[in-house]
């Protein structure tokens, strides 16, 4: 079992930056692929970025060059640095951990980008 707690969301102007954090507890953090997903109103949840246990990263095209995902296994934490934010980045951002058939979600944190 893994518990995930996100923090760092908020309101920012277009072009600004935010850093999301997700603290994990309850299992061996280092074995999990960690990811950030987002869901905007009336849209499906989508993968934003993920990072494997070997630190391979993957990003959705719309955030490439602007967002950076990283992990600190010693702190059981994954981060999402978001720069050059756009209004279309507005969504609830969810932390995810998965390994094999085990999937876990955080409660979500709101990110709002004003134009």
Backbone as a chain_set.jsonl record, in Angstrom:
{"seq": "XXXXXXXXXXXXXXXXXXXXXXXXXXXXXXXXXXXXXXXXXXXXXXXXXXXXXXXXXXXXXXXXXXXXXXXXXXXXXXXXXXXXXXXXXXXXXXXXXXXXXXXXXXXXXXXXXXX", "coords": {"N": [[0.839, -1.187, 0.0], [0.478, 2.251, -0.772], [0.652, 5.581, 0.194], [-0.082, 8.786, -0.994], [0.673, 12.197, -1.011], [0.006, 15.272, -2.252], [1.386, 18.56, -2.832], [1.807, 22.122, -3.277], [0.328, 23.299, -5.289], [-1.635, 26.027, -6.734], [-2.52, 29.461, -7.465], [-1.392, 31.159, -10.278], [0.1, 33.575, -12.452], [-0.012, 33.717, -16.047], [2.887, 32.519, -17.639], [4.296, 32.239, -15.345], [5.716, 30.218, -12.626], [5.472, 27.07, -10.923], [6.028, 24.629, -8.381], [5.341, 21.371, -7.9], [4.969, 18.941, -5.344], [5.135, 15.561, -4.252], [4.686, 13.486, -1.689], [5.46, 10.269, -0.657], [4.443, 7.364, 1.14], [4.586, 4.273, 2.96], [5.416, 2.101, 1.4], [7.96, 0.55, -0.648], [9.404, 3.034, -2.058], [11.245, 3.439, -4.155], [10.93, 1.508, -6.126], [8.793, 2.082, -7.669], [7.213, 3.414, -10.598], [6.745, 6.786, -10.953], [4.331, 9.314, -11.419], [2.802, 12.259, -12.833], [-0.429, 13.327, -13.349], [-3.119, 15.093, -14.926], [-6.303, 16.734, -14.735], [-8.564, 18.58, -16.379], [-11.522, 20.667, -16.214], [-14.323, 19.012, -17.543], [-12.803, 17.401, -19.148], [-10.819, 14.497, -19.974], [-8.695, 12.681, -17.704], [-5.227, 13.101, -18.035], [-1.919, 11.914, -18.76], [0.811, 13.746, -17.619], [3.574, 13.729, -17.047], [6.045, 11.219, -16.422], [8.275, 9.198, -14.397], [10.604, 6.667, -14.278], [11.784, 3.915, -12.218], [14.406, 3.839, -12.893], [14.965, 6.388, -13.542], [14.22, 7.229, -16.068], [12.472, 9.432, -18.147], [9.295, 10.734, -19.239], [7.2, 12.776, -21.208], [4.167, 14.52, -21.891], [3.464, 15.959, -25.043], [2.654, 18.656, -24.957], [3.833, 19.844, -22.759], [6.52, 19.581, -22.935], [9.809, 20.798, -22.588], [8.987, 22.752, -20.875], [8.101, 21.719, -18.429], [9.494, 19.78, -15.753], [10.107, 16.644, -14.462], [11.136, 15.015, -11.486], [12.777, 12.903, -9.058], [13.336, 12.065, -5.642], [14.627, 9.589, -4.083], [15.576, 9.163, -1.533], [14.057, 10.83, -0.013], [11.569, 9.941, -0.555], [9.981, 11.266, -2.445], [8.459, 12.884, -5.214], [8.774, 15.309, -7.764], [7.366, 18.049, -9.647], [8.415, 20.412, -11.643], [7.183, 23.292, -12.931], [7.336, 25.485, -15.478], [6.945, 28.565, -17.352], [4.118, 28.692, -17.44], [0.839, 28.192, -18.768], [-2.53, 29.303, -19.467], [-3.965, 27.052, -20.33], [-2.845, 25.031, -18.888], [-4.21, 24.853, -16.597], [-5.71, 22.879, -14.166], [-6.642, 20.044, -12.13], [-4.052, 18.475, -10.547], [-2.703, 15.286, -10.257], [-0.872, 13.016, -8.322], [0.735, 9.967, -9.045], [1.493, 6.551, -8.431], [2.894, 3.615, -9.643], [3.371, 0.103, -9.98], [3.821, -2.836, -11.543], [0.776, -4.363, -11.3], [-0.211, -2.665, -9.457], [-1.624, 0.326, -8.649], [-1.675, 3.644, -7.479], [-3.13, 6.647, -6.188], [-2.888, 10.161, -5.48], [-4.671, 12.762, -3.698], [-4.999, 14.995, -5.207], [-4.127, 18.268, -6.442], [-4.92, 21.646, -6.954], [-4.147, 23.555, -9.784], [-4.094, 26.711, -11.054], [-3.941, 28.854, -13.743], [-3.795, 32.101, -14.581], [-4.739, 34.372, -17.179]], "CA": [[0.0, 0.0, 0.0], [1.21, 3.502, -0.876], [-0.116, 6.809, 0.396], [0.515, 9.896, -1.73], [0.156, 13.498, -0.607], [0.524, 16.338, -3.109], [1.391, 19.937, -2.343], [2.459, 23.071, -4.162], [-0.559, 23.914, -6.259], [-2.062, 27.375, -6.414], [-2.875, 30.387, -8.54], [-0.217, 31.838, -10.819], [-0.153, 34.255, -13.723], [0.577, 33.122, -17.243], [4.322, 32.734, -17.699], [4.876, 31.98, -14.042], [6.202, 28.886, -12.298], [5.077, 26.39, -9.701], [6.674, 23.34, -8.161], [4.512, 20.418, -7.18], [5.653, 17.861, -4.633], [4.305, 14.429, -3.867], [5.371, 12.671, -0.697], [4.922, 8.913, -0.614], [4.748, 6.584, 2.337], [3.904, 2.998, 3.073], [5.98, 0.989, 0.649], [9.312, 0.812, -1.15], [9.19, 4.087, -3.048], [12.177, 3.428, -5.278], [10.584, 0.539, -7.169], [7.612, 2.527, -8.395], [7.18, 4.498, -11.565], [5.97, 7.89, -10.406], [3.845, 10.176, -12.488], [1.85, 13.356, -12.602], [-1.544, 13.403, -14.277], [-3.972, 16.254, -14.684], [-7.661, 16.67, -15.265], [-9.234, 19.866, -16.487], [-12.986, 20.512, -16.246], [-14.962, 18.432, -18.743], [-11.818, 16.679, -19.943], [-10.322, 13.266, -19.373], [-7.415, 12.759, -17.041], [-4.146, 12.786, -18.951], [-0.569, 11.852, -18.216], [1.643, 14.919, -17.879], [4.964, 13.273, -17.061], [6.351, 10.174, -15.456], [9.689, 8.898, -14.215], [10.708, 5.273, -13.854], [12.725, 3.621, -11.142], [15.746, 4.102, -13.436], [15.005, 7.818, -13.863], [13.807, 7.564, -17.432], [11.328, 10.334, -18.07], [8.385, 10.803, -20.379], [6.357, 13.956, -21.085], [3.198, 14.802, -22.939], [4.067, 16.95, -25.944], [2.276, 20.032, -24.639], [4.624, 20.386, -21.649], [7.952, 19.381, -23.191], [10.58, 22.035, -22.56], [8.483, 23.662, -19.829], [7.962, 20.981, -17.167], [10.538, 18.8, -15.453], [9.795, 15.728, -13.374], [12.319, 14.46, -10.829], [12.437, 12.15, -7.85], [14.368, 11.926, -4.608], [14.265, 8.338, -3.407], [15.917, 9.267, -0.106], [12.963, 11.554, 0.644], [10.296, 9.373, -1.009], [9.253, 12.401, -2.999], [8.574, 13.194, -6.64], [8.514, 16.724, -7.998], [7.078, 18.514, -10.992], [8.728, 21.82, -11.816], [6.401, 23.789, -14.052], [7.73, 26.826, -15.887], [6.225, 29.135, -18.509], [2.763, 28.164, -17.355], [-0.166, 28.736, -19.669], [-3.898, 29.054, -18.964], [-4.413, 25.693, -20.651], [-2.303, 24.108, -17.894], [-5.126, 24.841, -15.457], [-6.282, 21.546, -13.949], [-6.256, 19.371, -10.891], [-2.892, 17.628, -10.809], [-2.707, 14.11, -9.402], [0.323, 12.191, -8.246], [0.452, 8.549, -9.258], [2.575, 5.581, -8.275], [2.48, 2.305, -10.095], [4.34, -0.979, -10.109], [3.077, -4.023, -11.971], [-0.666, -4.094, -11.337], [-0.546, -1.784, -8.334], [-1.735, 1.745, -8.991], [-2.106, 4.46, -6.362], [-3.359, 8.058, -6.541], [-3.057, 11.159, -4.455], [-5.988, 13.403, -3.664], [-5.006, 16.046, -6.216], [-3.882, 19.653, -6.057], [-5.407, 22.526, -8.015], [-3.26, 24.54, -10.403], [-4.861, 27.658, -11.86], [-3.078, 29.818, -14.423], [-4.603, 33.211, -15.081], [-4.183, 35.009, -18.382]], "C": [[0.881, 1.246, 0.0], [0.249, 4.655, -0.635], [0.641, 7.955, -0.259], [-0.151, 11.193, -1.311], [0.824, 14.574, -1.457], [0.504, 17.679, -2.39], [2.017, 20.823, -3.412], [1.576, 23.7, -5.214], [-0.931, 25.328, -5.848], [-2.427, 28.161, -7.646], [-1.624, 31.132, -8.974], [-0.592, 32.507, -12.132], [0.521, 33.519, -14.869], [2.058, 33.51, -17.343], [5.043, 32.445, -16.398], [5.277, 30.534, -13.845], [5.58, 28.381, -11.001], [5.868, 25.091, -9.604], [5.747, 22.475, -7.325], [5.39, 19.366, -6.521], [4.651, 16.778, -4.296], [5.123, 13.545, -2.933], [4.677, 11.32, -0.588], [5.324, 8.22, 0.676], [4.07, 5.226, 2.218], [4.485, 1.843, 2.287], [7.374, 1.364, 0.167], [9.201, 1.774, -2.328], [10.008, 3.866, -4.309], [11.777, 2.477, -6.397], [9.464, 1.031, -8.062], [7.956, 3.514, -9.504], [6.261, 5.565, -10.985], [5.54, 8.821, -11.531], [2.958, 11.289, -11.982], [0.826, 13.324, -13.726], [-2.32, 14.677, -13.979], [-5.334, 16.05, -15.324], [-8.267, 18.053, -15.213], [-10.742, 19.635, -16.526], [-13.473, 20.001, -17.603], [-13.953, 17.749, -19.662], [-11.382, 15.424, -19.215], [-8.985, 13.513, -18.681], [-6.328, 12.336, -18.028], [-2.817, 12.739, -18.213], [0.171, 13.128, -18.604], [3.099, 14.491, -18.023], [5.098, 12.098, -16.114], [7.841, 9.889, -15.46], [9.79, 7.488, -13.643], [11.682, 5.128, -12.692], [14.156, 3.86, -11.581], [15.908, 5.541, -13.911], [14.824, 8.135, -15.343], [12.527, 8.378, -17.348], [10.549, 10.357, -19.38], [7.456, 11.987, -20.157], [5.318, 13.994, -22.2], [3.744, 15.974, -23.765], [3.808, 18.389, -25.503], [3.109, 20.653, -23.515], [6.122, 20.233, -21.867], [8.676, 20.726, -23.278], [10.135, 23.014, -21.492], [8.429, 22.993, -18.456], [9.125, 20.003, -17.005], [10.098, 17.95, -14.27], [11.101, 15.184, -12.805], [11.869, 13.715, -9.586], [13.643, 12.129, -6.926], [13.99, 10.704, -3.789], [14.581, 8.378, -1.914], [14.805, 9.96, 0.671], [11.597, 11.002, 0.264], [9.396, 10.437, -1.624], [9.508, 12.524, -4.5], [8.126, 14.639, -6.83], [8.096, 16.962, -9.453], [7.33, 20.014, -11.01], [8.034, 22.295, -13.087], [6.766, 25.239, -14.326], [6.914, 27.275, -17.097], [4.785, 28.636, -18.555], [1.803, 28.927, -18.249], [-1.559, 28.498, -19.086], [-4.388, 27.64, -19.238], [-3.782, 24.626, -19.75], [-3.196, 24.02, -16.656], [-5.823, 23.49, -15.346], [-6.033, 21.137, -12.499], [-5.142, 18.384, -11.256], [-2.849, 16.512, -9.759], [-1.355, 13.404, -9.466], [-0.086, 10.725, -8.377], [1.705, 7.724, -9.007], [2.08, 4.253, -8.83], [3.661, 1.36, -10.259], [3.558, -2.244, -10.403], [1.589, -3.66, -12.014], [-1.121, -3.156, -10.231], [-0.493, -0.328, -8.768], [-2.284, 2.489, -7.786], [-2.184, 5.923, -6.805], [-3.369, 8.938, -5.298], [-4.428, 11.82, -4.584], [-6.105, 14.549, -4.668], [-4.727, 17.42, -5.628], [-4.231, 20.55, -7.244], [-4.302, 23.468, -8.475], [-4.123, 25.419, -11.308], [-3.923, 28.707, -12.427], [-3.967, 30.895, -15.031], [-3.917, 33.884, -16.266], [-3.963, 36.492, -18.182]], "O": [[1.902, 1.294, 0.685], [-0.844, 4.691, -1.202], [1.855, 8.08, -0.1], [-1.377, 11.287, -1.26], [2.038, 14.767, -1.397], [-0.283, 17.902, -1.471], [2.674, 20.336, -4.333], [2.036, 24.559, -5.966], [-0.588, 25.778, -4.754], [-2.619, 27.607, -8.728], [-0.888, 31.669, -8.146], [-1.495, 32.054, -12.835], [1.497, 32.795, -14.676], [2.427, 34.67, -17.156], [6.273, 32.411, -16.36], [5.194, 29.721, -14.766], [5.215, 29.153, -10.115], [6.313, 24.535, -10.608], [5.415, 22.811, -6.189], [6.415, 18.956, -7.065], [3.469, 17.047, -4.081], [6.117, 12.939, -3.334], [3.457, 11.244, -0.444], [6.399, 8.46, 1.226], [3.106, 5.059, 1.471], [4.077, 0.7, 2.493], [7.901, 2.408, 0.554], [8.936, 1.362, -3.458], [9.513, 4.083, -5.415], [12.25, 2.633, -7.523], [9.213, 0.445, -9.116], [8.863, 4.335, -9.371], [5.136, 5.275, -10.578], [6.294, 9.077, -12.47], [2.441, 11.256, -10.865], [1.178, 13.297, -14.905], [-2.187, 15.261, -12.904], [-5.496, 15.314, -16.297], [-8.459, 18.625, -14.14], [-11.193, 18.532, -16.835], [-13.079, 20.501, -18.657], [-14.236, 17.544, -20.842], [-11.551, 15.298, -18.002], [-8.246, 14.433, -19.032], [-6.476, 11.355, -18.757], [-2.611, 13.411, -17.203], [0.161, 13.537, -19.765], [3.77, 14.844, -18.992], [4.366, 11.989, -15.131], [8.569, 10.272, -16.375], [9.141, 7.161, -12.649], [12.31, 6.092, -12.253], [15.035, 4.063, -10.743], [16.874, 5.87, -14.6], [15.235, 9.198, -15.809], [11.618, 8.059, -16.582], [11.064, 10.048, -20.454], [6.972, 12.191, -19.044], [5.575, 13.547, -23.318], [4.404, 16.865, -23.232], [4.674, 19.249, -25.668], [3.088, 21.871, -23.341], [6.914, 20.713, -21.056], [8.222, 21.657, -23.945], [10.822, 24.0, -21.226], [8.685, 23.636, -17.438], [9.662, 19.477, -17.98], [9.76, 18.473, -13.208], [12.052, 14.923, -13.543], [10.74, 13.87, -9.121], [14.794, 12.169, -7.359], [13.135, 10.778, -2.907], [13.925, 7.703, -1.121], [14.626, 9.714, 1.864], [10.574, 11.525, 0.705], [8.198, 10.491, -1.349], [10.618, 12.299, -4.982], [7.223, 15.122, -6.147], [8.425, 16.188, -10.353], [6.551, 20.79, -10.456], [8.268, 21.767, -14.174], [6.529, 26.115, -13.494], [6.28, 26.465, -17.773], [4.303, 28.207, -19.603], [1.934, 30.133, -18.457], [-1.742, 27.578, -18.289], [-5.154, 27.09, -18.446], [-4.141, 23.452, -19.836], [-2.955, 23.199, -15.77], [-6.444, 23.016, -16.297], [-5.31, 21.803, -11.757], [-5.291, 17.568, -12.166], [-2.945, 16.756, -8.556], [-0.781, 13.226, -10.541], [-1.129, 10.31, -7.873], [2.82, 8.138, -9.323], [0.97, 3.82, -8.519], [4.771, 1.754, -10.62], [2.729, -2.672, -9.599], [1.206, -2.724, -12.716], [-2.316, -2.89, -10.098], [0.545, 0.176, -9.197], [-3.233, 2.037, -7.145], [-1.425, 6.376, -7.662], [-3.794, 8.524, -4.22], [-5.225, 11.48, -5.458], [-7.21, 15.017, -4.944], [-5.048, 17.698, -4.472], [-3.883, 20.252, -8.387], [-3.615, 24.092, -7.666], [-4.795, 24.925, -12.213], [-3.196, 29.37, -11.687], [-4.794, 30.614, -15.898], [-2.691, 33.955, -16.343], [-3.502, 37.177, -19.095]]}, "num_chains": 1, "name": "protein.A"}
